[in-house]
Amino acid sequence: DLSLVGTMKFTGLSTSYISYSNDANMYPQTGAFCIEWFQYQTDSNSFPRCWAIGNYPATFMGVSIEGGQFYFWINGGANAFGSSMASSAYKNKWVHFAVTRDASGNIKVWKDGTQLGSTLVNSYNFNNTSNTLVIGNESTPSSGASFGGWMTNFRWVKGDAVYTTAFTRPSSPLSNISGSRLLLLATSNATLTTDTAVGRTGTFSNITWQSFAQTMV
């Protein structure tokens, strides 16, 4: 039951984000990975980043949902994934997203357990050594790239795609499975940005905690 955890509320302003300094142990290089989270997006910003490492147009990797398009940015946009979505499919509601790559290089994007668009085959070496990971913006926060709304259960897994076929959207808090490199559950105000995977320390600005509700107001 996701009501057992809380959520991180982002204001949609450039001052609202979470930042984790660069750590090579997070990056999957050419291997498998799974990056997933729940979100409830309310902003009307130009190109909000759910999370990103680097800044456009040199985004190392990241996700933005803008103009009805879900983008997974790879190496500054080279071979990036894109898929159209109606705003009603992801705005003002809780949605689970996952970006995965299996051992064969098959990159897939999942919304509530259903694959979006086509599979992208890409074995790009994710081994960035300089940029920070920012949740709710990009490495150098800006107003246009700001995410507004709520986010919870952000999990970064290295070495395992976790999902390879259609699945039922998780209904309970995500766990610290093998390969987890970051797990944010936001169980209370005191643990707003606490990493329960490897104890990674992050910094945050203008983020508040709220208990989880299926309908946020």
C-alpha positions as CSV (number, residue, x, y, z in Angstrom):
1,D,0.0,0.0,0.0
2,L,1.6,3.2,-1.1
3,S,-0.1,5.1,1.7
4,L,2.6,3.6,3.9
5,V,5.1,6.1,2.4
6,G,5.0,9.8,1.7
7,T,5.7,12.0,-1.3
8,M,8.1,14.8,-2.2
9,K,6.4,17.9,-3.3
10,F,8.1,20.1,-6.0
11,T,6.9,23.6,-6.5
12,G,7.7,23.8,-10.2
13,L,10.1,26.7,-9.6
14,S,13.8,26.6,-10.4
15,T,14.6,26.6,-6.6
16,S,12.8,23.2,-6.1
17,Y,14.9,20.1,-6.7
18,I,17.0,17.3,-5.2
19,S,20.7,16.9,-6.1
20,Y,23.1,14.0,-5.7
21,S,26.8,14.5,-6.5
22,N,28.4,12.5,-9.2
23,D,29.1,8.8,-8.3
24,A,30.5,6.4,-10.8
25,N,29.0,3.5,-8.9
26,M,25.6,4.5,-10.1
27,Y,26.3,4.3,-13.8
28,P,25.5,1.1,-15.6
29,Q,28.1,1.6,-18.3
30,T,26.9,-0.7,-21.2
31,G,24.9,-2.9,-18.9
32,A,21.4,-3.3,-17.8
33,F,19.5,-0.8,-15.6
34,C,16.1,0.3,-14.3
35,I,15.2,3.8,-13.3
36,E,11.6,4.1,-12.0
37,W,9.4,6.5,-10.0
38,F,5.8,7.5,-9.3
39,Q,4.8,11.0,-10.2
40,Y,1.9,13.4,-10.1
41,Q,2.7,16.2,-12.5
42,T,0.9,19.6,-12.3
43,D,3.3,22.1,-13.8
44,S,3.0,23.9,-17.2
45,N,6.7,24.6,-17.6
46,S,8.3,24.5,-21.0
47,F,10.4,21.3,-20.7
48,P,10.2,19.9,-17.2
49,R,12.8,17.3,-16.3
50,C,11.6,14.5,-14.0
51,W,15.3,13.9,-13.5
52,A,18.5,14.6,-15.5
53,I,22.3,14.3,-15.4
54,G,23.7,17.2,-17.4
55,N,22.0,20.1,-19.2
56,Y,20.3,20.3,-22.6
57,P,21.6,20.1,-25.2
58,A,24.4,18.1,-23.7
59,T,22.2,16.0,-21.4
60,F,24.1,12.8,-20.4
61,M,20.9,11.0,-19.5
62,G,17.5,12.1,-18.3
63,V,13.8,12.3,-18.7
64,S,11.5,15.1,-19.7
65,I,7.8,15.2,-20.4
66,E,7.0,18.2,-22.6
67,G,4.4,19.1,-25.1
68,G,2.8,15.7,-24.8
69,Q,6.1,13.9,-25.5
70,F,8.0,11.6,-23.1
71,Y,11.7,11.9,-23.8
72,F,14.5,9.7,-22.5
73,W,17.7,11.7,-23.3
74,I,20.8,9.9,-24.2
75,N,24.2,11.5,-24.8
76,G,22.9,14.9,-25.6
77,G,19.9,13.6,-27.5
78,A,21.7,11.2,-29.8
79,N,19.4,8.2,-30.4
80,A,17.0,9.6,-27.7
81,F,13.7,7.9,-27.1
82,G,10.5,9.8,-27.7
83,S,6.8,8.8,-27.4
84,S,3.6,10.9,-27.6
85,M,1.2,11.0,-24.8
86,A,-2.0,13.0,-24.3
87,S,-1.7,15.3,-21.3
88,S,-4.6,13.5,-19.7
89,A,-2.5,10.4,-19.6
90,Y,0.0,11.8,-17.2
91,K,-1.1,15.2,-15.8
92,N,-2.9,15.6,-12.5
93,K,-2.8,11.9,-11.7
94,W,-0.4,9.3,-10.2
95,V,1.6,7.5,-12.9
96,H,4.4,5.0,-12.6
97,F,7.2,5.3,-15.1
98,A,10.2,3.1,-15.6
99,V,13.1,3.3,-18.1
100,T,14.9,0.0,-18.5
101,R,17.7,-1.6,-20.5
102,D,18.3,-5.3,-20.6
103,A,21.6,-7.2,-21.1
104,S,21.0,-7.1,-24.9
105,G,20.8,-3.3,-25.0
106,N,17.0,-3.1,-25.4
107,I,15.8,0.2,-23.9
108,K,12.1,0.3,-23.1
109,V,10.0,2.9,-21.4
110,W,7.0,1.8,-19.3
111,K,3.9,3.7,-18.1
112,D,1.9,1.9,-15.5
113,G,3.4,-1.4,-16.7
114,T,2.6,-0.9,-20.4
115,Q,5.4,-0.2,-22.9
116,L,5.4,3.2,-24.5
117,G,6.4,3.4,-28.1
118,S,9.0,1.1,-29.6
119,T,12.1,-0.6,-28.2
120,L,15.3,1.4,-28.7
121,V,18.4,-0.8,-29.1
122,N,21.3,1.2,-27.7
123,S,24.4,0.1,-25.9
124,Y,25.7,3.6,-25.0
125,N,28.3,3.6,-22.3
126,F,26.7,5.4,-19.3
127,N,29.8,6.4,-17.4
128,N,29.5,10.1,-16.8
129,T,32.1,11.4,-14.3
130,S,31.3,15.0,-13.9
131,N,27.6,16.0,-13.7
132,T,25.3,15.8,-10.8
133,L,22.0,13.9,-10.8
134,V,19.1,16.3,-10.2
135,I,15.6,15.1,-9.6
136,G,13.0,17.7,-10.6
137,N,15.3,19.7,-12.8
138,E,18.6,19.3,-14.7
139,S,22.2,19.6,-13.4
140,T,22.0,23.4,-13.6
141,P,18.5,24.1,-12.5
142,S,16.4,26.5,-14.5
143,S,12.7,27.6,-14.5
144,G,11.8,26.0,-17.8
145,A,13.3,22.6,-16.7
146,S,11.5,22.6,-13.4
147,F,9.1,19.7,-12.5
148,G,6.1,20.7,-10.5
149,G,4.0,18.2,-8.5
150,W,4.7,15.2,-6.4
151,M,7.2,12.3,-6.7
152,T,7.8,9.2,-4.6
153,N,9.5,5.8,-4.8
154,F,12.4,6.9,-7.0
155,R,14.6,3.8,-7.5
156,W,17.8,3.5,-9.5
157,V,18.9,-0.1,-10.2
158,K,22.3,-1.0,-11.8
159,G,22.8,-4.4,-13.5
160,D,19.1,-5.5,-13.8
161,A,16.3,-4.3,-16.1
162,V,13.8,-5.4,-13.4
163,Y,11.0,-5.2,-16.0
164,T,11.3,-6.9,-19.4
165,T,7.7,-7.6,-20.3
166,A,4.4,-5.9,-19.4
167,F,3.7,-5.9,-15.7
168,T,1.2,-4.7,-13.1
169,R,2.0,-1.3,-11.8
170,P,3.5,-1.6,-8.3
171,S,1.0,-1.0,-5.5
172,S,3.3,-1.2,-2.5
173,P,6.5,0.7,-1.7
174,L,9.5,-0.3,-3.8
175,S,12.2,-2.3,-2.0
176,N,16.0,-2.3,-1.8
177,I,16.5,-5.1,-4.4
178,S,19.9,-6.3,-5.5
179,G,21.6,-3.6,-7.6
180,S,19.8,-0.7,-6.1
181,R,21.9,2.4,-6.1
182,L,19.3,4.9,-5.0
183,L,15.9,4.5,-3.3
184,L,13.9,7.4,-2.1
185,L,10.7,6.5,-0.2
186,A,10.0,9.7,1.6
187,T,8.5,7.9,4.6
188,S,8.4,11.0,6.7
189,N,9.5,14.7,6.8
190,A,12.7,13.5,8.5
191,T,13.5,11.1,5.7
192,L,12.4,13.3,2.9
193,T,15.5,12.6,0.7
194,T,17.0,9.7,2.6
195,D,18.5,7.1,0.4
196,T,17.6,3.6,1.8
197,A,19.7,1.8,-0.8
198,V,23.3,2.7,-0.2
199,G,23.0,5.7,2.1
200,R,23.8,8.3,-0.5
201,T,23.6,11.8,0.8
202,G,21.8,14.4,-1.3
203,T,20.9,18.0,-0.9
204,F,17.5,19.5,-1.6
205,S,15.9,22.9,-2.0
206,N,12.3,24.0,-1.6
207,I,11.0,20.4,-1.3
208,T,8.3,19.5,1.2
209,W,6.9,16.2,2.5
210,Q,3.3,15.1,2.3
211,S,1.6,11.9,3.1
212,F,0.6,9.9,0.1
213,A,-2.9,10.2,-1.3
214,Q,-4.3,8.8,-4.5
215,T,-5.7,12.2,-5.2
216,M,-3.5,15.2,-4.4
217,V,-4.8,18.7,-4.2
